[in-house]
C-alpha cells in the first residue's frame, strides 16, 4: 500500500501549478490538516518549494533536481510498478535487498533503487561498478509463466530500456545478447534477471538494471575505461536521473502488460532490429571448443541463433568474444 506521503506527492503532482486546499488534501488522504502541513515540510527538506495562501492551500513552485525517493515518485504515473519503492543512498546490492523483500512477500512491482552500490554484481557473479551518477535498481515481478520463459524477460527489458534511452537522448543504442546495452561499441547498461521458483512455476523474478548516466571517464576504474561509457560521455550532457527512472518504469509497466497479453514475438522482432553485431561473425567459447559463427537472431525462448557451417544452431550458454 502506498504511504500517505506517497499519495500526497501524487495529488500535488496531478494538480500541477494550481492550488489545492489543505481541507481537500485532508479529506482525500483521510489525515488531519496538521499532518498535511508536516508532510509538506518534509518535502521541503528534499528541495521542493511551495506557495501557500489562505483559503487557497498549497501550490508546487519548484521540483528539485536531487535524486531521492521523493523526486522519483514525484510525477511517476505508473499504476503498480513502483507503488512500493525503496531508495537507499548506499547499499551493497539492490538485488540482495530485493531478494530479501521478495522472500517476505513484497508485492509485484516493488522497486529498490540506490544512489550507490558497494557490491554490485552482474552476470556470472562478476563485479559491477556502481558508483554515484548511475541508475542502479531492482524490480520484483511475480509473473504467471513457466520458468523456461524467464530468459525472455531479460531480452524484453533490454529492448524497452534501449527504446527509452534512444528516444530520450537520440543516441544509437544497441542490445547485446544476453543482457547488455551498448553505445559506440562500449557498454552503458547491464541487466541481471534472477529467479526463484519451482520446476513448473515462478515464485518471483528480480530484474536488476544498472545504467551509466552521469559518470565521467575518471569515475571508471582503469580496466573499464576502454570498455564502458555513460550517457553523459556519449552526449556531453548531464541528465536528470529521477526523470529517466520515471520514463523507464512507465515504459516497463506498459510493455510488460503488453508482453503478458500478446507474448514475446513483438519484442523478439524489436530486439533483432537493434541487435549488436547482427549478421556479423562472433567467436564462441565453450568448455569443449572455441569456434566462429554468424549471429542471425534469437529464438522464441531467447536463445541466441547462430549460423555455423550449414546449420542454424540455438546457443543457450557459452562465452562470446565480441
PAZAPA-4460 file (N, C-alpha, C; in steps of 0.05 Angstrom, whole numbers, plus 32768, in hexadecimal, padded with zeros to 4 digits):
% residues 322
    n_x    n_y    n_z   ca_x   ca_y   ca_z    c_x    c_y    c_z   seq   type   mol
   8011   7FE8   8000   8000   8000   8000   8012   8019   8000     1      X     A
   800A   802D   7FF0   8019   8046   7FEF   8015   8055   8009     2      X     A
   802A   8062   8013   8028   8072   802C   8018   808C   8027     3      X     A
   8011   8099   803D   8002   80B2   803B   8013   80C7   802C     4      X     A
   802D   80C6   8032   803F   80DA   8024   8040   80D4   8006     5      X     A
   8041   80BB   7FFF   8042   80B4   7FE3   8028   80BE   7FD5     6      X     A
   8012   80BA   7FE2   7FF8   80C3   7FD7   7FF7   80E1   7FD5     7      X     A
   8003   80EF   7FE9   8004   810C   7FE8   8015   8115   7FD0     8      X     A
   802B   8108   7FCB   803C   810E   7FB4   802C   810C   7F9A     9      X     A
   801D   80F7   7F98   800D   80F3   7F7F   7FF8   8108   7F7C    10      X     A
   7FEA   810F   7F91   7FD5   8124   7F90   7FE0   813F   7F88    11      X     A
   7FF6   8147   7F94   8002   8161   7F8E   800D   8161   7F72    12      X     A
   8019   814A   7F69   8024   8148   7F4E   800E   814B   7F39    13      X     A
   7FF8   813D   7F3D   7FE2   813E   7F2A   7FD6   815A   7F28    14      X     A
   7FD7   8169   7F3E   7FCB   8184   7F3F   7FDD   8199   7F32    15      X     A
   7FF6   8191   7F2C   8008   81A4   7F1E   800C   81BE   7F2C    16      X     A
   8008   81D4   7F1E   800C   81EF   7F29   7FF4   81FA   7F37    17      X     A
   7FDE   81EB   7F38   7FC6   81F5   7F45   7FC7   81F0   7F63    18      X     A
   7FBA   8201   7F72   7FB8   81FE   7F8F   7FA5   81E7   7F95    19      X     A
   7FAB   81D8   7FAA   7F98   81C4   7FB5   7F96   81C8   7FD3    20      X     A
   7F7E   81CA   7FDD   7F7A   81D3   7FF8   7F83   81BD   800C    21      X     A
   7F8B   81C6   8024   7F92   81B4   8039   7F7B   81A2   8040    22      X     A
   7F63   81AD   803F   7F4B   819E   8046   7F46   8187   8032    23      X     A
   7F4A   818D   8018   7F46   8179   8004   7F5B   8163   8006    24      X     A
   7F74   816B   800B   7F89   8157   8010   7F83   8146   8028    25      X     A
   7F79   8153   803D   7F73   8144   8056   7F5D   8130   8051    26      X     A
   7F48   8137   8041   7F32   8125   803C   7F3B   810E   802A    27      X     A
   7F4B   8114   8016   7F53   80FF   8003   7F66   80EB   8010    28      X     A
   7F77   80F5   8023   7F8B   80E3   802F   7F82   80D8   804A    29      X     A
   7F6B   80E3   8054   7F60   80DA   806E   7F74   80DF   8085    30      X     A
   7F81   80F6   8085   7F92   80FE   809B   7F8D   811B   80A1    31      X     A
   7F97   8124   80B8   7F91   8140   80C0   7FA0   8154   80AF    32      X     A
   7F97   816D   80B0   7FA5   8182   80A2   7FC0   8187   80AE    33      X     A
   7FC3   8182   80C8   7FDD   8184   80D5   7FF1   816F   80CA    34      X     A
   7FE7   8157   80C5   7FF7   8142   80B9   7FFF   814A   809C    35      X     A
   7FED   8156   808D   7FF4   8160   8073   800B   8174   8074    36      X     A
   8009   8187   8087   801E   819B   808A   8039   818F   8091    37      X     A
   8039   817A   80A2   8051   816C   80A9   805D   815E   8090    38      X     A
   804D   8151   8080   8057   8144   8068   8062   8159   8054    39      X     A
   8055   8170   8052   805F   8185   8040   807B   818E   8049    40      X     A
   807E   8191   8063   8098   8199   806E   80AE   8184   8069    41      X     A
   80A7   816A   806A   80BA   8155   8063   80C2   8157   8046    42      X     A
   80AF   815C   8035   80B5   815E   8018   80C7   8176   8013    43      X     A
   80C3   818C   8022   80D5   81A3   8020   80F2   819C   8026    44      X     A
   80F6   818A   8039   8111   8181   8040   811E   8173   8028    45      X     A
   810E   8167   8017   8119   8159   7FFF   811D   816D   7FE8    46      X     A
   8117   8186   7FEC   811C   819B   7FD8   8103   81A4   7FC9    47      X     A
   80EC   819A   7FCF   80D3   81A4   7FC3   80CC   81C0   7FCE    48      X     A
   80C1   81D1   7FBD   80B8   81EB   7FC6   809B   81EF   7FC0    49      X     A
   808C   81FC   7FD2   8070   81FF   7FD0   8068   821C   7FD5    50      X     A
   8052   8225   7FC9   8044   823D   7FD2   802C   8234   7FE3    51      X     A
   8027   8242   7FF8   800E   823C   8008   7FFF   8256   800C    52      X     A
   7FE5   8254   800A   7FD5   826D   800D   7FBB   8266   801C    53      X     A
   7FB2   8278   802D   7F99   8273   803B   7F82   826F   8028    54      X     A
   7F72   825B   802E   7F5A   8254   801F   7F60   8248   8003    55      X     A
   7F7A   8247   7FFD   7F81   823A   7FE3   7F90   821F   7FE7    56      X     A
   7FA2   821F   7FFB   7FB0   8206   8000   7FCD   8207   7FF7    57      X     A
   7FD5   81F1   7FEA   7FF1   81EE   7FE2   7FF4   81EC   7FC4    58      X     A
   800A   81F7   7FBA   8010   81F5   7F9E   802E   81F0   7F9A    59      X     A
   8034   81DD   7F8A   8050   81D6   7F84   805D   81EB   7F73    60      X     A
   8075   81F5   7F7B   8083   8209   7F6B   809E   81FF   7F61    61      X     A
   80A9   81EB   7F6D   80C3   81E1   7F64   80C7   81C4   7F6B    62      X     A
   80D0   81B4   7F57   80D7   8198   7F5C   80F6   8197   7F5C    63      X     A
   8102   818B   7F70   811F   818A   7F72   812C   8177   7F5E    64      X     A
   8145   817B   7F59   8154   816A   7F47   8161   8153   7F57    65      X     A
   815D   8153   7F71   816A   813E   7F81   815E   8123   7F7B    66      X     A
   816D   810E   7F83   8166   80F2   7F7C   8160   80E4   7F96    67      X     A
   8146   80E0   7F9B   813E   80D2   7FB3   8122   80C7   7FAF    68      X     A
   8117   80BB   7FC4   80FD   80AE   7FC1   80E7   80C1   7FB8    69      X     A
   80E7   80D9   7FC4   80D2   80EC   7FBE   80D4   80F6   7FA1    70      X     A
   80EC   80FD   7F97   80EE   8107   7F7C   80E8   80F1   7F67    71      X     A
   80ED   80D8   7F6E   80E6   80C3   7F5C   80C8   80BE   7F5B    72      X     A
   80BB   80BF   7F73   809E   80BB   7F74   808E   80D3   7F6A    73      X     A
   809A   80EA   7F6B   808C   8102   7F62   8088   8101   7F44    74      X     A
   806F   80FF   7F3C   8069   80FE   7F1F   8069   80E2   7F14    75      X     A
   8070   80CD   7F23   806F   80B2   7F1A   8052   80A9   7F15    76      X     A
   804B   80A3   7EFC   802F   809F   7EF5   8028   8082   7EF1    77      X     A
   8038   806F   7EFC   8032   8053   7EF9   801B   804B   7F0B    78      X     A
   800E   8034   7F03   7FF8   802A   7F13   8001   8018   7F2A    79      X     A
   8015   8007   7F24   801E   7FF4   7F38   803C   7FF2   7F3B    80      X     A
   804B   7FF8   7F26   8068   7FF5   7F27   8074   800D   7F35    81      X     A
   8080   8008   7F4C   808C   801E   7F5C   8079   8029   7F71    82      X     A
   8061   801F   7F73   804F   8028   7F89   805D   8023   7FA4    83      X     A
   806B   800D   7FA6   807C   8008   7FBE   8098   800B   7FB4    84      X     A
   80A6   8020   7FBF   80C0   8026   7FB5   80D3   802D   7FCD    85      X     A
   80EA   8020   7FCD   80FE   8025   7FE2   8116   8033   7FD5    86      X     A
   811F   8048   7FE1   8137   8056   7FD8   814C   8055   7FED    87      X     A
   8165   804E   7FE6   817B   804D   7FF8   8192   805F   7FED    88      X     A
   819D   806F   7FFE   81B4   807F   7FF5   81CB   806D   7FED    89      X     A
   81D1   8059   7FFE   81E6   8046   7FF8   81DD   802A   8002    90      X     A
   81E4   8016   7FF2   81DB   7FFA   7FF9   81EF   7FE7   7FED    91      X     A
   81F0   7FCF   7FF8   8202   7FBB   7FEC   81F8   7FB4   7FD0    92      X     A
   81DF   7FAD   7FCD   81D3   7FA6   7FB4   81B5   7FA8   7FB5    93      X     A
   81A9   7FB6   7FA2   818C   7FB7   7FA1   8180   7F9B   7F9C    94      X     A
   818F   7F8A   7F8E   8185   7F6E   7F8A   8182   7F60   7FA5    95      X     A
   8196   7F63   7FB6   8195   7F55   7FD0   817C   7F5F   7FE0    96      X     A
   8178   7F79   7FE1   8161   7F83   7FF0   8147   7F7A   7FE3    97      X     A
   8146   7F7A   7FC9   812D   7F71   7FBB   8127   7F54   7FC1    98      X     A
   813C   7F43   7FC2   8137   7F27   7FC9   812C   7F24   7FE5    99      X     A
   8137   7F34   7FF8   812E   7F33   8013   8110   7F3C   8015   100      X     A
   810A   7F51   8006   80EE   7F5B   8006   80DB   7F47   7FF9   101      X     A
   80E4   7F3B   7FE3   80D3   7F28   7FD5   80CD   7F0F   7FE6   102      X     A
   80E0   7F06   7FF5   80DC   7EEF   8007   80C9   7EF6   801E   103      X     A
   80C6   7F10   8023   80B4   7F19   8038   8099   7F22   802C   104      X     A
   8094   7F19   8013   807B   7F1E   8005   8076   7F3B   7FFC   105      X     A
   808C   7F48   7FF5   8089   7F63   7FE9   8078   7F60   7FD0   106      X     A
   8067   7F74   7FCB   8054   7F71   7FB4   8061   7F73   7F99   107      X     A
   8054   7F68   7F85   805B   7F6B   7F69   805E   7F89   7F63   108      X     A
   8075   7F90   7F56   807A   7FAB   7F4F   808A   7FBB   7F63   109      X     A
   8093   7FAF   7F79   80A4   7FBC   7F8C   80BE   7FC3   7F7F   110      X     A
   80C9   7FDB   7F85   80E2   7FE5   7F78   80F5   7FED   7F8E   111      X     A
   810E   7FE5   7F8B   8124   7FEE   7F9D   8138   7FFE   7F8C   112      X     A
   813F   8016   7F95   8151   8027   7F87   8167   8031   7F9A   113      X     A
   817F   8033   7F90   8195   803E   7FA1   81A5   8053   7F91   114      X     A
   81B0   8066   7FA0   81C1   807A   7F94   81DD   806E   7F8F   115      X     A
   81E3   8059   7F9E   81FE   804C   7F9C   81FC   8030   7FA6   116      X     A
   8209   801E   7F98   820C   8002   7FA2   8229   7FFD   7FA8   117      X     A
   822E   7FEF   7FBE   824A   7FE9   7FC6   8252   7FCD   7FBD   118      X     A
   823E   7FBC   7FB8   8244   7FA1   7FAF   8231   7F99   7F98   119      X     A
   822E   7FAB   7F85   821D   7FA5   7F6E   8228   7F8D   7F5F   120      X     A
   8216   7F7D   7F54   821F   7F65   7F45   820F   7F63   7F2B   121      X     A
   821D   7F56   7F17   8211   7F51   7EFE   820E   7F33   7EF9   122      X     A
   820C   7F2C   7EDF   8209   7F11   7ED7   8222   7F01   7EE0   123      X     A
   821E   7EE8   7EE7   8233   7ED6   7EF0   8242   7EE0   7F08   124      X     A
   8234   7EF0   7F19   823F   7EFB   7F32   8256   7F0E   7F2D   125      X     A
   8258   7F19   7F16   826E   7F2C   7F11   8268   7F46   7F1F   126      X     A
   827D   7F53   7F29   8279   7F6E   7F36   826D   7F82   7F23   127      X     A
   825C   7F93   7F2C   824F   7FA7   7F1C   8253   7FC2   7F29   128      X     A
   8264   7FD3   7F1D   826A   7FED   7F29   8251   7FFE   7F29   129      X     A
   824A   8009   7F41   8230   8016   7F44   8234   802F   7F55   130      X     A
   8245   8042   7F4C   824B   805A   7F5C   8235   806F   7F57   131      X     A
   8236   8084   7F66   8222   8099   7F64   8222   80A5   7F48   132      X     A
   820A   80AA   7F3E   8208   80B5   7F23   81F8   80A3   7F10   133      X     A
   81F5   808A   7F18   81E6   8078   7F08   81CA   8072   7F13   134      X     A
   81BC   8060   7F05   81A2   8056   7F0F   81A6   8039   7F15   135      X     A
   81A1   8032   7F2E   81A4   8017   7F38   818A   800F   7F45   136      X     A
   817B   7FFD   7F39   8161   7FF5   7F44   815A   7FD8   7F3E   137      X     A
   8149   7FCE   7F4F   813F   7FB2   7F4C   8120   7FB3   7F4E   138      X     A
   8114   7FA3   7F3D   80F7   7FA2   7F3B   80ED   7F86   7F42   139      X     A
   80DA   7F83   7F54   80CF   7F69   7F5C   80B6   7F65   7F4B   140      X     A
   80B5   7F4E   7F3D   809E   7F47   7F2D   8095   7F2B   7F36   141      X     A
   807B   7F26   7F34   8070   7F0B   7F3A   805F   7F02   7F22   142      X     A
   806C   7EFB   7F0C   805D   7EF5   7EF4   8052   7ED8   7EF4   143      X     A
   803C   7ED5   7EE7   8030   7EBA   7EE3   803B   7EAF   7EC9   144      X     A
   8052   7EA2   7ECB   805E   7E97   7EB3   8070   7E7F   7EBB   145      X     A
   8077   7E70   7EA7   8089   7E59   7EAC   80A6   7E62   7EB0   146      X     A
   80B5   7E55   7EC1   80D1   7E5D   7EC6   80E2   7E60   7EAD   147      X     A
   80DD   7E4F   7E99   80EE   7E50   7E81   80EA   7E6B   7E71   148      X     A
   80D4   7E79   7E77   80CF   7E93   7E69   80DE   7EAA   7E76   149      X     A
   80EB   7EA5   7E8D   80F8   7EBB   7E9B   810D   7EC9   7E8B   150      X     A
   811B   7EBA   7E79   8130   7EC6   7E69   8124   7EDC   7E57   151      X     A
   810B   7EDA   7E4F   80FE   7EEE   7E3F   80FD   7F09   7E4E   152      X     A
   80FA   7F08   7E68   80F7   7F21   7E78   8110   7F33   7E75   153      X     A
   8127   7F26   7E76   8140   7F36   7E73   8140   7F44   7E58   154      X     A
   813A   7F36   7E43   813A   7F41   7E28   8124   7F56   7E24   155      X     A
   810D   7F50   7E2F   80F6   7F64   7E2F   80FF   7F7D   7E3D   156      X     A
   810B   7F7B   7E54   8113   7F93   7E63   8128   7FA3   7E54   157      X     A
   813B   7F95   7E48   8150   7FA3   7E39   8144   7FB3   7E22   158      X     A
   8130   7FA8   7E14   8123   7FB7   7DFE   8115   7FD0   7E09   159      X     A
   8106   7FCD   7E1F   80F7   7FE3   7E2A   8109   7FFA   7E32   160      X     A
   811F   7FF3   7E41   8131   8007   7E4A   8140   8014   7E33   161      X     A
   8148   8005   7E1F   8155   8010   7E07   8143   8024   7DF9   162      X     A
   8129   801D   7DF7   8116   8030   7DEA   8113   8049   7DFA   163      X     A
   8111   8047   7E14   810F   805F   7E25   8127   8071   7E23   164      X     A
   813F   8065   7E25   8157   8075   7E25   815D   8081   7E09   165      X     A
   8157   8072   7DF4   815A   807C   7DD9   8148   8094   7DD3   166      X     A
   812E   8091   7DDC   811B   80A7   7DD8   8123   80BF   7DE8   167      X     A
   812B   80BB   7E00   8132   80D2   7E12   814B   80E0   7E09   168      X     A
   8160   80D1   7E02   817A   80DD   7DFD   8181   80E1   7DDF   169      X     A
   8174   80D1   7DCE   817C   80D2   7DB2   8195   80C1   7DAB   170      X     A
   819E   80B3   7DBF   81B7   80A3   7DBC   81B0   8088   7DAF   171      X     A
   81C3   807C   7DA0   81BF   8063   7D92   81C4   804B   7DA4   172      X     A
   81B1   8042   7DB4   81B5   802C   7DC6   81B1   8011   7DB7   173      X     A
   81C1   7FFD   7DBF   81BF   7FE2   7DB4   81BC   7FCF   7DCC   174      X     A
   81AD   7FB9   7DC7   81AA   7FA4   7DDB   81BD   7F8D   7DD5   175      X     A
   81CC   7F85   7DE9   81DF   7F6F   7DE6   81D6   7F57   7DF7   176      X     A
   81D3   7F41   7DE9   81CA   7F29   7DF7   81DE   7F20   7E0C   177      X     A
   81D6   7F17   7E24   81B9   7F16   7E2B   81AF   7F2D   7E3C   178      X     A
   81C1   7F40   7E45   81B7   7F52   7E5A   81C4   7F6D   7E5B   179      X     A
   81CF   7F77   7E45   81DD   7F91   7E46   81D2   7FA4   7E30   180      X     A
   81D6   7FBE   7E35   81D0   7FD3   7E21   81EB   7FE1   7E1B   181      X     A
   81EF   7FE7   7E02   8208   7FF3   7DF9   8203   800D   7DEA   182      X     A
   8216   801F   7DED   8217   8038   7DDD   8233   8039   7DD1   183      X     A
   8235   803B   7DB7   824F   803D   7DAA   8263   8028   7DB4   184      X     A
   825A   800F   7DB5   826B   7FF8   7DBC   8274   7FF8   7DD9   185      X     A
   8266   8007   7DEA   826D   8007   7E07   8253   8003   7E17   186      X     A
   8257   7FF4   7E2D   8240   7FED   7E3E   8236   8005   7E4E   187      X     A
   821B   8009   7E4D   820F   801F   7E5C   81FB   8015   7E70   188      X     A
   81F2   7FFC   7E6D   81DD   7FF1   7E7F   81E0   7FD3   7E80   189      X     A
   81DB   7FC8   7E98   81DA   7FAB   7E9C   81C0   7FA4   7EAA   190      X     A
   81B5   7F8D   7EA2   819C   7F83   7EAD   81A0   7F67   7EB8   191      X     A
   8198   7F63   7ED1   819B   7F49   7EDE   8180   7F3F   7EE8   192      X     A
   8177   7F29   7EDD   815D   7F1D   7EE5   8163   7F04   7EF6   193      X     A
   8158   7F04   7F0E   815B   7EEE   7F20   813F   7EE3   7F28   194      X     A
   813E   7EC9   7F2B   8123   7EBC   7F2E   8123   7EAA   7F47   195      X     A
   810C   7EAA   7F55   8107   7E97   7F6A   80ED   7E88   7F62   196      X     A
   80EF   7E6E   7F5F   80D8   7E5F   7F57   80DA   7E41   7F5A   197      X     A
   80C6   7E33   7F50   80C4   7E16   7F50   80C9   7E0C   7F34   198      X     A
   80C6   7DF2   7F30   80CA   7DE7   7F15   80B6   7DF1   7F01   199      X     A
   809D   7DF7   7F0A   8089   7DFF   7EF8   807D   7E1A   7EFD   200      X     A
   8089   7E2A   7F0F   807E   7E44   7F15   8093   7E57   7F20   201      X     A
   808E   7E71   7F1E   80A0   7E85   7F28   8094   7E92   7F41   202      X     A
   80A3   7E92   7F56   809A   7EA0   7F6E   809D   7EBF   7F6A   203      X     A
   80B5   7EC6   7F61   80BA   7EE2   7F5B   80D2   7EE5   7F49   204      X     A
   80D3   7EFB   7F3A   80EA   7F03   7F2A   80F4   7F1D   7F34   205      X     A
   810E   7F21   7F34   8119   7F3B   7F3A   812A   7F44   7F22   206      X     A
   8122   7F5B   7F17   8131   7F67   7F01   8143   7F7C   7F0C   207      X     A
   815D   7F78   7F0A   8171   7F8C   7F12   8179   7F9C   7EFA   208      X     A
   8178   7FB7   7EFD   817E   7FC9   7EE7   8194   7FDD   7EF0   209      X     A
   81AA   7FDD   7EE2   81BF   7FF0   7EE8   81C6   8000   7ECF   210      X     A
   81C3   801A   7ED1   81C8   802C   7EBA   81DC   8042   7EC2   211      X     A
   81F1   8045   7EB2   8204   805B   7EB6   81F7   8074   7EAA   212      X     A
   81F2   8088   7EBB   81E4   80A0   7EB2   81F7   80B8   7EB2   213      X     A
   81FE   80C2   7EC9   820D   80DB   7ECB   822B   80D8   7ED2   214      X     A
   8235   80C0   7ED2   8251   80BC   7ED8   8263   80C8   7EC2   215      X     A
   827A   80D2   7ECB   828F   80D9   7EB7   82A4   80C2   7EB7   216      X     A
   82B7   80C4   7EA4   82CA   80AF   7EA1   82DA   80A9   7EBA   217      X     A
   82E0   80BE   7EC9   82F0   80BB   7EE1   82E2   80AB   7EF7   218      X     A
   82C8   80A8   7EF5   82B9   8098   7F09   82BA   807A   7F03   219      X     A
   82C3   8072   7EEB   82C6   8056   7EE5   82E2   804D   7EED   220      X     A
   82E5   8034   7EF6   82FF   8029   7EFC   830F   8027   7EE2   221      X     A
   8329   8026   7EE4   833A   8026   7ECC   8334   8010   7EB9   222      X     A
   832C   7FF8   7EC3   8327   7FE2   7EB1   830C   7FE4   7EA3   223      X     A
   82FB   7FF7   7EAB   82E1   7FFA   7E9F   82DF   8011   7E8B   224      X     A
   82F3   8023   7E8B   82F1   803B   7E7B   82F0   8035   7E5D   225      X     A
   82FC   8020   7E55   82FB   8018   7E38   82E2   8008   7E31   226      X     A
   82D3   7FFF   7E46   82BD   7FED   7E41   82A2   7FF9   7E47   227      X     A
   82A2   800E   7E59   8288   8019   7E62   8286   8036   7E5B   228      X     A
   826D   803F   7E59   8267   805B   7E54   824F   8063   7E65   229      X     A
   8246   807C   7E63   822F   8085   7E71   821F   8097   7E5E   230      X     A
   8206   809C   7E65   81F5   80AE   7E55   8202   80CA   7E55   231      X     A
   820E   80D2   7E6B   821B   80EC   7E6C   8233   80ED   7E59   232      X     A
   8244   80D9   7E59   825B   80D8   7E47   8253   80D9   7E2A   233      X     A
   823E   80C9   7E24   8236   80C7   7E08   8227   80DF   7DFE   234      X     A
   821A   80EE   7E10   820A   8105   7E07   8216   8120   7E0F   235      X     A
   8229   811F   7E21   8235   8138   7E2C   8221   8149   7E3A   236      X     A
   820D   813B   7E46   81F8   8149   7E55   81F4   813B   7E70   237      X     A
   81EB   814A   7E84   81E3   813F   7E9E   81C5   813B   7E9E   238      X     A
   81BD   8124   7EA9   81A1   811B   7EA7   8194   8119   7EC3   239      X     A
   817A   811D   7EC4   816A   811B   7EDC   8163   80FD   7EE0   240      X     A
   8170   80F0   7EF4   816C   80D4   7EF7   8150   80CC   7F00   241      X     A
   8144   80DD   7F11   8129   80D7   7F1B   8116   80D6   7F04   242      X     A
   8118   80E8   7EF1   8106   80E8   7ED9   810B   80D0   7EC8   243      X     A
   8124   80C7   7EC5   812A   80B0   7EB5   811E   8097   7EC3   244      X     A
   8121   8095   7EDD   8114   807E   7EEB   80F6   807E   7EE7   245      X     A
   80EA   8095   7EE8   80CD   8097   7EE4   80C6   808E   7EC8   246      X     A
   80D5   8096   7EB4   80D0   808E   7E98   80D3   8070   7E95   247      X     A
   80E8   8065   7EA2   80EC   8048   7E9F   80D6   8038   7EAD   248      X     A
   80CE   8040   7EC5   80B9   8031   7ED3   809F   8033   7EC4   249      X     A
   8099   804A   7EB9   8080   804D   7EAA   8080   803B   7E92   250      X     A
   8096   803B   7E83   8098   802A   7E6B   8098   800C   7E72   251      X     A
   80A6   8005   7E88   80A6   7FE9   7E90   808A   7FDF   7E97   252      X     A
   807C   7FEF   7EA6   8060   7FE7   7EAE   804F   7FE3   7E95   253      X     A
   804F   7FF6   7E83   803E   7FF5   7E6C   8045   7FDD   7E5A   254      X     A
   805F   7FD9   7E56   8068   7FC4   7E44   8066   7FA9   7E51   255      X     A
   8069   7FA7   7E6C   8066   7F8E   7E7A   804A   7F84   7E77   256      X     A
   8036   7F95   7E79   801A   7F8D   7E76   8015   7F83   7E59   257      X     A
   8021   7F91   7E46   801E   7F88   7E2A   802C   7F6D   7E26   258      X     A
   8043   7F6A   7E31   8052   7F51   7E2E   8042   7F3A   7E3A   259      X     A
   8037   7F3E   7E52   8027   7F29   7E5F   800E   7F22   7E4F   260      X     A
   8003   7F36   7E41   7FEA   7F32   7E31   7FF0   7F25   7E16   261      X     A
   8005   7F2E   7E09   8009   7F25   7DED   8022   7F15   7DE8   262      X     A
   8033   7F12   7DFC   804B   7F01   7DF9   8064   7F10   7DF1   263      X     A
   8078   7F00   7DEA   8093   7F0A   7DE6   8098   7F13   7DC9   264      X     A
   8087   7F0C   7DB6   808D   7F0F   7D9A   8094   7F2C   7D93   265      X     A
   8085   7F40   7D9C   808A   7F5C   7D95   80A6   7F64   7D9F   266      X     A
   80AD   7F5B   7DB7   80C7   7F64   7DC3   80DE   7F54   7DB7   267      X     A
   80D8   7F3C   7DAD   80ED   7F2D   7D9E   80F4   7F3C   7D85   268      X     A
   80E0   7F47   7D77   80E5   7F56   7D5E   80F4   7F70   7D64   269      X     A
   80EC   7F7E   7D7A   80FA   7F96   7D81   8116   7F91   7D89   270      X     A
   811B   7F7B   7D97   8136   7F74   7D9F   8148   7F70   7D87   271      X     A
   813D   7F62   7D73   814D   7F5D   7D5B   8153   7F77   7D4C   272      X     A
   8141   7F8A   7D4D   8145   7FA3   7D3E   815B   7FB5   7D4B   273      X     A
   8161   7FB0   7D64   8176   7FC0   7D72   818C   7FAF   7D7E   274      X     A
   818F   7F97   7D74   81A3   7F84   7D7F   81C0   7F8C   7D78   275      X     A
   81D1   7F8B   7D8C   81ED   7F90   7D88   81FA   7F79   7D79   276      X     A
   8209   7F7F   7D64   8217   7F6C   7D53   8204   7F59   7D43   277      X     A
   81EC   7F62   7D3E   81DA   7F51   7D2E   81E6   7F4C   7D13   278      X     A
   81E4   7F33   7D0A   81EF   7F2A   7CF0   820D   7F2D   7CEE   279      X     A
   821B   7F2E   7D05   8238   7F2F   7D05   8243   7F16   7D11   280      X     A
   825D   7F11   7D0D   826A   7EFA   7D18   8272   7EFF   7D35   281      X     A
   826D   7EEC   7D46   8275   7EEE   7D62   8285   7ED4   7D69   282      X     A
   8294   7ED5   7D7F   82A3   7EBE   7D89   8296   7EB3   7DA2   283      X     A
   8291   7E99   7DA3   8283   7E8D   7DBA   8296   7E7A   7DC8   284      X     A
   8298   7E7D   7DE2   82A8   7E6B   7DF3   8296   7E59   7E04   285      X     A
   829A   7E3F   7E02   828C   7E2C   7E14   82A2   7E1C   7E22   286      X     A
   829B   7E0C   7E36   82AF   7DFB   7E43   82BC   7DE8   7E2F   287      X     A
   82AE   7DE1   7E1A   82B8   7DCD   7E07   82C9   7DDA   7DF0   288      X     A
   82C1   7DF2   7DE7   82CF   7DFD   7DCF   82CA   7E1B   7DCC   289      X     A
   82DA   7E27   7DBB   82D6   7E43   7DB2   82D2   7E43   7D94   290      X     A
   82BD   7E51   7D8B   82B8   7E52   7D6F   82AA   7E6C   7D67   291      X     A
   82A9   7E71   7D4D   829D   7E89   7D42   8282   7E82   7D36   292      X     A
   826F   7E95   7D38   8254   7E91   7D2C   8248   7EAD   7D26   293      X     A
   8233   7EAC   7D16   8225   7EC5   7D0F   820C   7EC9   7D20   294      X     A
   8209   7EE0   7D2C   81F2   7EE6   7D3D   81DB   7EED   7D2B   295      X     A
   81C5   7EDE   7D2D   81AE   7EE4   7D1B   8194   7EEA   7D2A   296      X     A
   8194   7EE9   7D45   817C   7EF0   7D53   8178   7EE2   7D6D   297      X     A
   8160   7EE1   7D77   8159   7ED1   7D8F   8140   7EC1   7D89   298      X     A
   813C   7EAB   7D98   8125   7E9A   7D94   810F   7EA3   7DA7   299      X     A
   80F9   7E94   7DA7   80E1   7E9C   7DB7   80E6   7E9A   7DD5   300      X     A
   80FA   7E8B   7DDD   8101   7E88   7DFA   8117   7E9B   7E03   301      X     A
   8122   7EAB   7DF0   8137   7EBE   7DF7   8153   7EB4   7DF2   302      X     A
   8156   7E9B   7DE8   8171   7E91   7DE2   817C   7EA0   7DC9   303      X     A
   8196   7EA3   7DC9   81A3   7EB0   7DB2   81A4   7E9D   7D9B   304      X     A
   819D   7EA6   7D83   819E   7E96   7D6B   81B7   7E9C   7D5C   305      X     A
   81C7   7E87   7D57   81E0   7E8B   7D47   81DF   7E79   7D2F   306      X     A
   81EE   7E81   7D1B   81F1   7E71   7D03   820D   7E66   7D03   307      X     A
   820F   7E4C   7D05   8229   7E3F   7D07   822A   7E29   7CF2   308      X     A
   823C   7E2C   7CDF   823C   7E1A   7CC8   8223   7E1E   7CB8   309      X     A
   8214   7E09   7CB4   81FB   7E0B   7CA5   81E3   7E08   7CB8   310      X     A
   81E8   7E0B   7CD2   81D2   7E08   7CE5   81CC   7E21   7CF5   311      X     A
   81B2   7E24   7CFC   81AA   7E39   7D0F   81A7   7E2C   7D2A   312      X     A
   81B6   7E36   7D3D   81B8   7E29   7D57   81B0   7E3D   7D6D   313      X     A
   819F   7E35   7D81   819A   7E46   7D98   81B0   7E44   7DAC   314      X     A
   81B8   7E5A   7DB7   81CD   7E5B   7DCB   81C1   7E63   7DE6   315      X     A
   81C1   7E51   7DF9   81B5   7E57   7E13   81CA   7E60   7E28   316      X     A
   81E3   7E59   7E24   81F8   7E61   7E36   8212   7E62   7E27   317      X     A
   8227   7E6B   7E35   8241   7E6E   7E28   8249   7E8A   7E29   318      X     A
   8263   7E8F   7E28   826F   7EA9   7E29   8274   7EB3   7E0D   319      X     A
   826A   7ECB   7E07   826D   7ED7   7DEC   8282   7EEC   7DEC   320      X     A
   8295   7EEA   7DDA   82A9   7EFF   7DD6   82A0   7F11   7DBF   321      X     A
   8297   7F29   7DC7   828A   7F3A   7DB3   829F   7F4A   7DA3   322      X     A
***
